[in-house]
Every structure is written in structure tokens, then in C-alpha cells.
């Protein structure tokens, strides 16, 4: 599949490219990316046919939205699909008073969680202002998961289902956005949201990958039944499916545990037998599921982006997927690329 292949976005009258551009890195997560590199990556993605771009107020305290808008501003608006998120409002502050962790040299705003109706409306408008774009196509409620909110999660989830949901439903009804959803790190939270509300889509980070397919149990079947699209981020499980099982490999933003290292090493053996790069398998596996129209990948350099684009279209023989299943390294019911 080519990165620019157009995919139907669930039940919505919208098409996204199978490869999407994730903008967390250009928010300067962990270390700084300069303005020229940020813009060059977005232009490189565009030239490769990528037409789906995902951002959020959280990424760099607004910096990612500022940079995304700058790079897309003079493109014809109907030629690309844009998603951002609500759940945080940004308040101007002096740089020396802001804890930017884990962002570096981010924009001078303090982030405040806000899942109220009014706060969601304000956050939505603020995002459009930061990007200086007249519309966004998809809007996700961000980070209402246990991973982010810990013991507060049940109450936060309830607030979002009452406040943010009502705001986004109104924006959708008025045609201001085409699709509304939830963006989190746990499929269970997405599943519960879909059971409670009429969401169009989800952004799921790291929980449907070559290593993890528990989302096949309940969540992805319900998405197919309801026509909800799932965009997957974190398809490398924060590193190990890109680097392989080498010393220092990361899994879920921490050193990979022994059992994960062992499983990835076994997958790498099958990769070697079929001359398939591990990252190519990781990227292509995700979008084989009929409910998943796009994989969004974040990169730090043009070279990394070009490598991801090449992996996305690298030929993979059907026998590779069969061997993974035969060795118990991939679920039997997991859809694989044709």
C-alpha cells in the first residue's frame, strides 16, 4: 500500500490517507526540533501524497498547532484532512514560570484540563486561532484514560461524556466538524465511550500493534458494527518495533521488559527469514484491519520520515504473516495485509 492511498473514514463522508503525519515531535517532545526541520517534514510528507495531519494543544503547549498551521496554511483546504483535540485550555504565562516537561522550548502557555461544555468550545476555537486555519475535520476528546489521569479517571471520563461530548455533538450537528471522537492510550476507554455515546472515531495510541491485539476482543468488532473509524498512533509501541529487541529498547515509554524483548526477538527471526524489515511489518499490519483507515507516525527528521514512508510500501509476502500466526506470534483472527 502506498502512503497516499485514500481510505474511507468509517461511516463519515471523509477520506484519509493510509499514512498520516503525527505532530507530537514538532511540539518538541523530549528535545527540540527547529522550525526548518518541522516545515521540511510536513512538506516531504505532502510531496509523498500524505493528506492527513493530526495535532493537539498538548503537543508543545500549542507549538505543534502553530507549526502545523504554518506549514499547511497555503495549501488548498479541501486537499487535506486535519484533526486536533480538546480537553486542555492553554493560558498565556511567562516562560520562566512554566514546567514544560516533557516538552522542550515549547510555546508560552500553561495547560489546564477542562472537559466542560464551555471549556471545550473555547479550546476548539483557540485551536483554529493558533493554526490560523478556518476548519478542522476531526476533533478528539484527549487523554481521558487511566494512563494520563490515574485515580481521577472515572470522574474525568464522566465530565467528558457530559461536557465535551455535548459541545462536540453540537459542532458536528452544525457541520463545523465532520467527525468527533476520543483520543487515548487504552482501548478499554474507547470501548466504553462508544458504548455510551455516538462517536464517529477514535485515536488509539499503542494498543493495537504487532505486539498487542487485545483490542480485537470487543472494541474493534464494535467499531465495525457501528461504523466507527480508528486511527492508530504509537504503532511501534514507543520504540521497540522500530529498533528491534536491542539493549535499551523502549516499550510504552520505558525499558522493555524481558517477555516483550523475547517476543520481539522471535518476530525478528521471522522477519529475517522473509527479508522483511520489522518496522515495515509493524506499520503495514495496523492498517490491514477494516476499521483502521490510517496509521499516524511522528518523526524527528526528514530522513526518519522518508524511511517510514519507504517501510510503509515495502513488499511483504503473505507467507510472512502466515508464519507469524503459525508460531503463535500473531493472533489467528488478526487481519493481515493482502
PyMOL commands that set and color helices and strands:
alter all, ss='L'
color gray80, all
select helices_A, chain A and resi 25-27+35-47+63-72+77-79+95-97+117-131+146-173+187-196+214-216+219-226+237-243+258-274+278-286+302-312+318-326
alter helices_A, ss='H'
color red, helices_A
select strands_A, chain A and resi 6-8+15-17+19-22+52-54+81-86+88-92+109-113+138-142+179-184+201-205+229-233+250-251+254-255+294-297
alter strands_A, ss='S'
color yellow, strands_A
deselect
rebuild
show_as cartoon
